[in-house]
């Protein structure tokens, strides 16, 4: 009777805990972009500010996955973008599955495919495989990981007909890494040298079919293969990031250092900005904002943070008279995979959206122990003077992200997650990294933390509005985030990563860390199954707190209400307060 009584109380206890965490007033967020879906999740990094955060609560507690608590929709290749909109009262999801766009809805607690639009695959040696074969691939990979057989895994990946070995790199060539969802639920993506759009046949109808992709190949003169190869692990120059300005222009950038505006209907190029540096490159996407007449684009090269301004005709301006600015930062040194090159590994994140808040754009720099760097994104405060040790008056503050003497290198390949004044970052570089048999991103993401120790370290900082500086809140040197983009659940008051606890290698968890204390307040144990490897994708949640993310072998939907609750007693897993 006692255990039955406890079981009946679980929903009530969970509801009370959720209500308690949601009691704090939500901070202001990015202004909605009129040219994008009016949704909490209309692009790869959630929103125009690239905050990687949402107000929705994720339940606290300690769980273990069960068959009924997880649904996996198989992908064709590595797959990252997942966007959403509410259409005629129904939540609809658009998921990039590798080489196709899937339109999904949740019916009776399960993801159901409503439509599909395929992008032609032009990769040599690629042969598609079915859902069962994808499941078998995941189980084969698991056996190699459990045996710590890195050579066997490498040989297996190379032998697969669907180019499993290069599936991550293939997204840059024939898939989509960054994407946006337009105001009529048109999906925009880019890869290689082409930009594409996939429209709804009947916008406003949740059951509408999707049109075939319309793709435009950009002129070869916009690309520089030699420059891209010299500074990165990329074999050629490609389109990288994507966004939409608040005045209605689609924007993309190239690895070799160009920013290009496009007509959102025809996809025709309008204007091009080229960086001045001979070894200057873009290796991340960008944020957009309503500043400068709706034309603000916040993009960071490996040497410089820019605010470019797109005018009403789509022309790109970099001069101060137009409201643009630029500021250098420490590019640091080249790091091993998953870093692509030197400089920042983060897409710029906007912070400060309330009327009396500091308006910032935030990145991590390229130093061996990275700094969190906040730039004034709009007007400098009256009487502002450059801080000692900074590169420009534009730098509002910077501070080293020190996760302890045991971590010689601290570098992230992920965007900073921000919620109100909170900022959360992870380290993606293993401390003592033995030579890898291959730098291929899919392979590296599989073995790090499974057959060998993974990177260690997560940290939270808080912006102090009155003193215009960072306060370091806590660090977790025992938490390992391999490659996913972390997120913050605002009402859940937690930052969420997918990875491991140091010393518990090849035993994977989703880990929720309290924003204020850093304590472990949520765990979801997924074990050694590589299906749950997030593989560079952003962790996302829906309004009901279900976790969605696109992993190595498919899209996952996790429901903690159907999971097994487990004890969590390891007292060593506490935060190091600063």
C-alpha positions as CSV (number, residue, x, y, z in Angstrom):
1,X,0.0,0.0,0.0
2,X,2.8,2.4,0.8
3,X,4.5,2.1,-2.6
4,X,1.1,2.4,-4.3
5,X,0.3,5.5,-2.3
6,X,3.6,7.1,-3.2
7,X,3.1,6.3,-6.9
8,X,-0.3,8.1,-6.9
9,X,1.3,11.2,-5.3
10,X,4.0,11.5,-8.0
11,X,2.0,13.7,-10.4
12,X,1.0,16.0,-7.6
13,X,4.6,16.3,-6.3
14,X,5.9,16.9,-9.8
15,X,3.2,19.6,-10.4
16,X,4.0,21.4,-7.1
17,X,7.8,21.3,-7.9
18,X,7.1,22.7,-11.4
19,X,4.9,25.5,-10.0
20,X,7.6,26.4,-7.5
21,X,10.3,26.8,-10.1
22,X,7.9,28.7,-12.4
23,X,7.1,31.3,-9.8
24,X,10.0,33.6,-10.8
25,X,8.8,36.2,-13.4
26,X,10.0,35.5,-16.9
27,X,12.6,37.9,-18.3
28,X,12.0,39.7,-21.6
29,X,13.0,37.9,-24.7
30,X,13.8,38.7,-28.3
31,X,11.2,40.8,-30.2
32,X,9.3,38.6,-32.6
33,X,10.5,38.8,-36.2
34,X,7.6,39.7,-38.5
35,X,9.1,37.7,-41.3
36,X,9.4,34.4,-39.4
37,X,6.9,32.1,-37.8
38,X,5.5,33.6,-34.6
39,X,6.8,30.7,-32.6
40,X,9.1,30.0,-29.7
41,X,11.3,27.9,-32.0
42,X,11.6,29.2,-35.6
43,X,15.3,28.5,-36.3
44,X,18.2,26.2,-35.4
45,X,19.2,28.3,-32.3
46,X,15.5,28.8,-31.3
47,X,15.1,32.5,-32.1
48,X,16.7,35.6,-33.7
49,X,18.7,36.2,-30.5
50,X,20.1,32.7,-30.7
51,X,19.5,32.4,-27.0
52,X,19.1,28.6,-26.9
53,X,16.5,29.0,-24.1
54,X,12.8,28.9,-23.6
55,X,10.4,29.7,-20.8
56,X,8.9,26.2,-20.7
57,X,9.5,24.0,-17.7
58,X,11.3,20.7,-17.9
59,X,10.4,18.4,-14.9
60,X,13.0,18.0,-12.2
61,X,13.8,14.5,-10.9
62,X,16.0,11.5,-11.8
63,X,14.8,9.2,-14.4
64,X,15.8,6.2,-16.6
65,X,14.4,5.8,-20.1
66,X,11.9,3.0,-20.7
67,X,10.6,1.8,-24.1
68,X,7.3,3.6,-23.7
69,X,9.0,6.9,-22.7
70,X,11.0,7.3,-25.9
71,X,10.1,7.6,-29.6
72,X,12.7,7.6,-32.3
73,X,12.0,8.6,-35.9
74,X,14.9,7.4,-38.0
75,X,16.9,9.9,-40.1
76,X,18.8,9.4,-43.3
77,X,22.0,11.1,-42.1
78,X,23.1,13.5,-39.5
79,X,20.2,15.9,-38.8
80,X,20.0,19.1,-36.8
81,X,17.3,21.7,-37.4
82,X,13.9,21.2,-35.7
83,X,11.5,24.1,-35.8
84,X,7.9,24.4,-34.8
85,X,4.7,26.5,-35.2
86,X,1.2,26.4,-34.0
87,X,-1.1,26.0,-37.0
88,X,-4.9,26.3,-36.6
89,X,-4.5,25.3,-32.9
90,X,-2.2,22.4,-33.6
91,X,1.5,22.1,-32.8
92,X,3.4,21.3,-36.0
93,X,7.1,20.4,-36.2
94,X,9.4,20.6,-39.2
95,X,12.4,18.4,-38.8
96,X,15.4,18.2,-41.2
97,X,16.1,14.5,-41.4
98,X,19.4,14.6,-43.3
99,X,18.2,14.8,-46.9
100,X,14.5,15.5,-46.4
101,X,12.1,17.7,-44.5
102,X,9.6,15.9,-42.4
103,X,6.4,17.5,-41.2
104,X,5.3,16.0,-37.9
105,X,2.6,16.3,-35.3
106,X,2.0,14.6,-31.9
107,X,-1.1,12.4,-31.9
108,X,-2.0,10.2,-28.9
109,X,1.4,10.9,-27.5
110,X,3.3,9.8,-30.6
111,X,5.0,11.7,-33.4
112,X,3.1,11.2,-36.7
113,X,4.5,12.2,-40.1
114,X,2.1,14.5,-42.0
115,X,4.3,15.2,-45.0
116,X,7.7,14.9,-46.5
117,X,9.8,16.8,-49.1
118,X,13.1,15.4,-50.4
119,X,16.2,17.2,-51.5
120,X,18.1,15.5,-54.3
121,X,21.2,13.7,-52.9
122,X,24.3,14.3,-55.0
123,X,26.9,12.6,-52.9
124,X,29.1,9.9,-54.5
125,X,28.6,6.4,-53.2
126,X,25.5,7.2,-51.2
127,X,22.8,4.5,-51.0
128,X,19.7,5.2,-48.8
129,X,18.8,2.6,-46.2
130,X,15.5,1.9,-44.3
131,X,14.4,2.4,-40.7
132,X,15.3,-1.1,-39.6
133,X,18.8,-0.8,-41.1
134,X,19.3,2.5,-39.2
135,X,18.3,0.7,-36.0
136,X,20.7,-2.1,-36.8
137,X,23.5,0.5,-37.4
138,X,22.9,2.0,-34.0
139,X,23.2,-1.4,-32.3
140,X,26.3,-2.3,-34.3
141,X,27.9,1.0,-33.2
142,X,26.9,0.3,-29.6
143,X,28.8,-3.0,-29.7
144,X,32.0,-1.4,-30.8
145,X,31.6,1.3,-28.2
146,X,31.0,-1.2,-25.4
147,X,34.1,-3.1,-26.5
148,X,36.1,0.1,-26.7
149,X,37.1,-0.9,-30.2
150,X,37.9,2.4,-32.0
151,X,39.5,0.8,-35.0
152,X,36.6,-1.6,-35.5
153,X,34.2,1.2,-35.3
154,X,36.1,3.3,-37.8
155,X,36.2,0.4,-40.3
156,X,32.5,-0.2,-39.8
157,X,31.5,3.4,-40.4
158,X,33.6,3.5,-43.6
159,X,31.9,0.4,-44.9
160,X,28.3,1.6,-44.6
161,X,26.4,2.4,-47.8
162,X,24.8,5.6,-46.5
163,X,28.1,7.4,-45.9
164,X,27.8,7.0,-42.2
165,X,31.4,8.0,-41.7
166,X,30.9,11.4,-43.2
167,X,27.3,12.0,-42.3
168,X,28.0,15.2,-40.3
169,X,30.2,16.7,-43.0
170,X,27.6,15.7,-45.6
171,X,25.1,18.1,-44.0
172,X,27.3,21.0,-45.0
173,X,27.4,19.7,-48.5
174,X,24.0,18.3,-49.2
175,X,21.8,18.9,-46.1
176,X,21.2,21.7,-43.8
177,X,22.8,22.8,-40.5
178,X,21.2,26.2,-40.0
179,X,17.6,26.8,-41.0
180,X,14.7,29.3,-40.4
181,X,10.9,28.9,-40.6
182,X,9.2,31.8,-42.5
183,X,6.0,33.5,-41.4
184,X,4.0,31.3,-43.8
185,X,5.8,28.2,-42.5
186,X,8.2,28.1,-45.5
187,X,11.3,26.3,-44.5
188,X,14.6,27.8,-45.6
189,X,17.9,25.9,-45.5
190,X,21.3,26.0,-47.1
191,X,24.2,23.7,-47.9
192,X,27.3,23.7,-50.1
193,X,26.6,26.5,-52.6
194,X,22.9,26.4,-52.7
195,X,20.0,27.9,-50.8
196,X,16.6,26.2,-50.8
197,X,13.0,26.8,-49.7
198,X,10.2,24.4,-49.1
199,X,6.8,26.0,-48.9
200,X,3.4,24.7,-47.6
201,X,0.9,23.9,-50.4
202,X,-1.8,25.4,-48.2
203,X,-0.4,27.7,-45.5
204,X,-2.7,27.8,-42.4
205,X,-3.8,24.2,-42.8
206,X,-1.9,21.9,-40.4
207,X,-2.5,18.9,-42.7
208,X,-1.1,20.7,-45.8
209,X,1.3,18.9,-48.0
210,X,4.7,20.5,-48.7
211,X,5.9,21.6,-52.1
212,X,9.1,20.3,-53.7
213,X,12.2,22.2,-52.8
214,X,13.1,25.3,-54.8
215,X,16.9,25.6,-54.8
216,X,19.2,28.2,-56.2
217,X,22.9,27.7,-56.6
218,X,24.9,30.8,-55.8
219,X,27.7,32.0,-58.2
220,X,31.1,30.4,-57.9
221,X,32.7,33.9,-57.5
222,X,31.2,34.0,-54.0
223,X,33.4,31.2,-52.8
224,X,37.1,30.7,-52.0
225,X,38.1,27.1,-51.6
226,X,41.8,27.8,-50.9
227,X,41.0,30.3,-48.1
228,X,38.5,27.9,-46.5
229,X,40.9,25.0,-46.6
230,X,43.8,26.9,-45.1
231,X,42.1,27.8,-41.8
232,X,39.7,25.0,-41.2
233,X,39.1,21.2,-41.5
234,X,36.7,21.9,-44.4
235,X,37.7,20.4,-47.8
236,X,36.0,23.4,-49.6
237,X,34.2,26.7,-49.1
238,X,30.6,26.3,-48.2
239,X,27.5,28.2,-47.0
240,X,27.4,28.1,-43.3
241,X,24.9,30.2,-41.3
242,X,21.4,31.4,-42.1
243,X,19.0,34.0,-40.7
244,X,16.3,36.5,-41.5
245,X,16.6,40.2,-40.9
246,X,13.7,42.1,-39.3
247,X,13.3,44.0,-42.5
248,X,12.7,40.8,-44.5
249,X,16.0,39.7,-46.2
250,X,17.3,36.2,-46.0
251,X,21.0,36.2,-45.0
252,X,23.7,33.5,-45.3
253,X,27.5,33.5,-44.7
254,X,30.3,31.5,-46.2
255,X,33.3,29.9,-44.4
256,X,35.7,32.0,-46.4
257,X,34.3,35.2,-45.0
258,X,31.3,36.6,-47.0
259,X,27.9,37.7,-45.8
260,X,25.2,37.6,-48.5
261,X,21.7,39.0,-48.5
262,X,19.0,37.2,-50.6
263,X,15.5,37.9,-51.7
264,X,13.4,35.6,-49.6
265,X,11.0,34.8,-52.4
266,X,13.3,34.3,-55.4
267,X,16.5,33.4,-53.3
268,X,18.4,35.7,-55.7
269,X,21.5,37.4,-54.2
270,X,21.1,41.1,-53.4
271,X,24.4,42.2,-51.9
272,X,27.7,40.8,-50.5
273,X,30.0,41.9,-47.7
274,X,33.5,40.5,-47.6
275,X,35.8,40.5,-44.5
276,X,39.1,42.4,-44.9
277,X,41.4,39.8,-43.3
278,X,43.3,37.4,-45.6
279,X,42.8,34.6,-43.0
280,X,39.5,35.8,-41.6
281,X,36.6,33.3,-41.8
282,X,33.1,32.6,-40.6
283,X,32.6,29.2,-38.8
284,X,29.3,29.8,-37.1
285,X,25.9,31.3,-37.8
286,X,24.7,34.7,-36.5
287,X,22.0,36.5,-34.6
288,X,19.7,39.2,-36.0
289,X,17.9,42.0,-34.2
290,X,15.4,44.9,-34.7
291,X,18.1,47.5,-34.2
292,X,19.3,49.7,-37.1
293,X,15.9,49.8,-38.7
294,X,15.5,46.0,-38.5
295,X,18.7,45.4,-40.4
296,X,21.1,44.4,-37.6
297,X,23.1,41.2,-38.2
298,X,25.5,40.1,-35.4
299,X,28.2,37.8,-36.9
300,X,31.6,36.8,-35.5
301,X,34.6,35.8,-37.7
302,X,37.6,34.1,-36.2
303,X,39.1,37.5,-35.4
304,X,36.3,40.1,-35.2
305,X,32.8,40.6,-33.8
306,X,30.6,42.6,-36.3
307,X,27.3,44.3,-36.4
308,X,26.4,44.7,-40.0
309,X,23.4,46.6,-41.2
310,X,21.1,45.5,-44.0
311,X,19.1,48.5,-45.4
312,X,15.5,48.4,-46.8
313,X,16.9,47.5,-50.2
314,X,19.0,44.6,-48.9
315,X,22.3,46.4,-49.2
316,X,24.9,45.5,-46.5
317,X,26.7,48.3,-44.6
318,X,29.7,48.1,-42.4
319,X,30.3,51.8,-41.7
320,X,29.5,53.5,-38.4
321,X,27.4,56.1,-40.1
322,X,24.9,53.3,-41.0
323,X,24.9,52.0,-37.5
324,X,27.4,49.2,-38.0
325,X,30.4,48.5,-35.9
326,X,33.2,46.0,-35.5
327,X,35.5,45.0,-32.6
328,X,38.4,42.5,-32.5
329,X,38.9,39.8,-29.9
330,X,41.5,37.1,-29.0
331,X,41.4,34.5,-31.8
332,X,43.6,32.1,-29.8
333,X,45.0,28.9,-31.2
334,X,43.7,26.0,-33.4
335,X,42.1,23.3,-31.3
336,X,41.3,19.6,-32.2
337,X,37.9,18.4,-33.3
338,X,35.1,19.3,-32.7
339,X,36.5,22.8,-33.3
340,X,36.6,23.7,-37.0
341,X,39.3,26.4,-36.7
342,X,40.6,29.1,-34.4
343,X,38.6,32.0,-33.0
344,X,35.1,31.7,-31.4
345,X,33.2,28.4,-31.6
346,X,29.9,30.1,-30.8
347,X,27.2,31.7,-32.8
348,X,26.7,35.2,-31.2
349,X,24.0,35.3,-28.6
350,X,22.0,38.4,-27.7
351,X,21.3,39.3,-24.1
352,X,19.3,42.1,-22.6
353,X,15.8,42.7,-24.1
354,X,14.0,44.7,-21.3
355,X,13.8,48.5,-21.5
356,X,16.3,49.1,-18.7
357,X,18.7,46.1,-19.4
358,X,22.2,46.3,-20.9
359,X,21.9,45.4,-24.6
360,X,24.7,42.8,-25.2
361,X,25.9,40.4,-27.8
362,X,27.9,37.5,-26.3
363,X,30.5,35.0,-27.6
364,X,33.3,32.9,-26.2
365,X,36.7,33.8,-27.6
366,X,39.5,31.6,-28.9
367,X,41.9,31.7,-26.0
368,X,43.1,28.3,-24.7
369,X,41.0,29.0,-21.6
370,X,38.2,30.9,-23.3
371,X,36.8,34.1,-22.1
372,X,33.2,35.0,-22.0
373,X,33.1,38.3,-24.0
374,X,30.1,40.7,-23.9
375,X,29.9,43.5,-26.5
376,X,27.6,46.5,-26.3
377,X,25.4,45.7,-29.3
378,X,23.8,49.1,-29.7
379,X,24.7,52.5,-28.2
380,X,27.6,52.7,-25.8
381,X,26.5,54.0,-22.4
382,X,27.1,57.7,-21.8
383,X,30.6,58.3,-20.5
384,X,31.7,54.8,-21.2
385,X,35.4,54.2,-21.2
386,X,37.3,51.1,-22.5
387,X,38.0,48.6,-19.8
388,X,41.7,47.7,-19.2
389,X,42.8,44.5,-21.0
390,X,40.0,44.6,-23.6
391,X,40.4,45.1,-27.3
392,X,37.8,47.8,-27.9
393,X,35.4,50.2,-26.1
394,X,32.7,47.9,-27.6
395,X,33.7,45.2,-25.0
396,X,31.3,45.6,-22.1
397,X,33.2,43.0,-20.1
398,X,35.1,39.8,-20.4
399,X,36.2,37.1,-18.0
400,X,38.1,33.8,-18.2
401,X,36.0,30.7,-18.0
402,X,38.2,28.8,-15.6
403,X,36.9,25.3,-14.7
404,X,39.8,24.4,-12.4
405,X,43.6,23.7,-12.7
406,X,42.9,20.1,-14.0
407,X,41.5,21.6,-17.2
408,X,44.4,23.0,-19.3
409,X,42.1,23.9,-22.2
410,X,38.6,25.2,-22.1
411,X,37.0,25.8,-25.5
412,X,33.5,25.5,-26.8
413,X,32.1,24.8,-30.2
414,X,28.6,25.7,-29.0
415,X,26.6,28.8,-28.7
416,X,26.3,30.5,-25.3
417,X,22.9,29.7,-23.8
418,X,21.3,32.7,-22.3
419,X,18.2,33.4,-20.2
420,X,17.7,36.8,-18.7
421,X,21.0,37.7,-17.0
422,X,22.2,34.0,-16.9
423,X,24.7,32.6,-19.4
424,X,25.7,29.0,-19.6
425,X,28.7,27.4,-21.5
426,X,30.4,24.1,-21.8
427,X,33.9,22.9,-22.7
428,X,34.2,20.6,-25.8
429,X,37.9,19.9,-25.7
430,X,39.2,16.8,-24.0
431,X,42.0,17.6,-21.5
432,X,44.4,14.8,-22.3
433,X,43.4,13.7,-25.8
434,X,45.2,10.7,-27.3
435,X,45.6,10.9,-31.1
436,X,42.3,10.1,-32.9
437,X,42.2,7.6,-35.7
438,X,40.1,10.1,-37.7
439,X,39.0,13.7,-37.4
440,X,35.6,12.9,-38.9
441,X,33.0,14.7,-36.7
442,X,30.6,11.7,-36.5
443,X,33.4,9.4,-35.4
444,X,34.8,11.9,-32.9
445,X,31.4,12.5,-31.3
446,X,30.8,8.8,-30.9
447,X,34.1,7.9,-29.2
448,X,34.5,11.0,-26.9
449,X,33.1,10.0,-23.6
450,X,32.5,6.4,-24.7
451,X,35.8,4.6,-25.6
452,X,37.9,7.4,-24.1
453,X,37.4,10.3,-21.6
454,X,35.4,13.1,-23.0
455,X,35.7,16.8,-22.5
456,X,34.9,18.0,-19.0
457,X,33.4,21.2,-17.7
458,X,30.2,23.3,-17.6
459,X,29.9,26.8,-16.1
460,X,27.3,29.5,-15.4
461,X,27.8,33.2,-15.2
462,X,25.4,36.1,-14.5
463,X,25.5,39.6,-15.9
464,X,25.4,42.3,-13.3
465,X,23.3,45.2,-14.7
466,X,24.5,47.8,-12.2
467,X,28.2,47.2,-12.5
468,X,28.2,46.1,-16.2
469,X,30.3,43.0,-15.5
470,X,30.2,39.2,-15.4
471,X,29.8,37.3,-12.1
472,X,31.0,33.7,-12.2
473,X,28.3,31.7,-10.4
474,X,29.5,28.1,-10.5
475,X,31.4,25.4,-12.4
476,X,30.9,21.7,-12.9
477,X,34.2,20.1,-13.8
478,X,32.6,16.7,-13.4
479,X,30.1,17.2,-16.2
480,X,31.0,16.3,-19.8
481,X,29.0,17.7,-22.7
482,X,30.3,16.1,-26.0
483,X,28.7,18.0,-28.9
484,X,25.1,19.1,-28.4
485,X,24.0,22.7,-28.1
486,X,22.9,23.1,-24.5
487,X,19.7,24.9,-23.6
488,X,18.1,26.6,-20.6
489,X,14.6,25.8,-19.4
490,X,13.5,29.1,-17.8
491,X,10.6,27.9,-15.7
492,X,12.5,24.7,-14.9
493,X,15.4,26.9,-13.7
494,X,18.0,24.6,-15.2
495,X,20.6,24.3,-18.0
496,X,20.4,21.0,-19.9
497,X,23.2,19.1,-21.6
498,X,23.5,15.7,-23.1
499,X,26.7,13.8,-22.1
500,X,28.3,12.1,-19.2
501,X,29.5,12.4,-15.7
502,X,33.3,12.3,-15.5
503,X,34.4,8.8,-14.6
504,X,31.2,7.3,-15.7
505,X,32.2,7.0,-19.3
506,X,30.0,5.2,-21.9
507,X,27.0,5.7,-19.6
508,X,25.1,8.6,-21.1
509,X,22.8,11.1,-19.3
510,X,20.7,14.1,-20.0
511,X,21.8,16.4,-17.1
512,X,19.8,19.3,-15.7
513,X,21.9,21.8,-13.6
514,X,20.2,24.4,-11.4
515,X,20.8,27.9,-12.8
516,X,21.7,29.4,-9.4
517,X,23.6,26.6,-7.6
518,X,24.8,24.3,-10.4
519,X,23.4,21.3,-8.5
520,X,22.2,18.3,-10.4
521,X,18.4,18.6,-10.4
522,X,17.5,16.4,-13.4
523,X,19.1,13.3,-14.9
524,X,17.8,11.0,-17.6
525,X,20.0,7.9,-17.9
526,X,20.2,6.5,-21.5
527,X,23.2,4.2,-21.1
528,X,25.5,3.3,-23.9
529,X,23.0,3.4,-26.8
530,X,24.4,5.8,-29.4
531,X,20.9,6.6,-30.5
532,X,20.9,9.2,-27.8
533,X,24.1,10.9,-28.9
534,X,22.9,14.4,-29.8
535,X,25.6,14.8,-32.5
536,X,25.9,18.6,-32.6
537,X,22.1,19.3,-32.6
538,X,20.4,21.7,-30.2
539,X,18.4,20.2,-27.3
540,X,14.8,21.5,-27.5
541,X,11.6,21.1,-25.6
542,X,7.9,21.6,-26.3
543,X,5.4,23.6,-24.2
544,X,4.6,20.4,-22.2
545,X,8.2,19.9,-21.2
546,X,9.0,16.9,-23.5
547,X,12.6,16.9,-24.7
548,X,13.1,16.8,-28.4
549,X,16.5,16.5,-30.2
550,X,17.9,15.1,-33.3
551,X,20.6,12.6,-32.7
552,X,23.0,10.3,-34.5
553,X,20.3,8.0,-35.8
554,X,17.0,10.0,-35.6
555,X,14.7,12.4,-33.9
556,X,13.9,11.6,-30.3
557,X,11.0,12.6,-28.1
558,X,11.4,12.0,-24.4
559,X,8.5,11.9,-22.0
560,X,9.7,11.9,-18.3
561,X,6.1,11.1,-17.1
562,X,6.6,7.6,-18.6
563,X,10.1,7.0,-17.4
564,X,11.3,5.0,-14.4
565,X,12.2,7.3,-11.4
566,X,15.5,6.3,-9.9
567,X,17.5,7.3,-6.8
568,X,20.4,9.7,-7.3
569,X,22.7,9.6,-4.4
570,X,26.2,10.5,-5.6
571,X,27.1,13.4,-3.3
572,X,30.3,14.2,-5.3
573,X,28.2,15.7,-8.1
574,X,27.9,19.2,-6.6
575,X,28.8,22.5,-8.1
576,X,32.0,24.4,-7.4
577,X,30.8,27.8,-6.3
578,X,32.8,30.8,-7.4
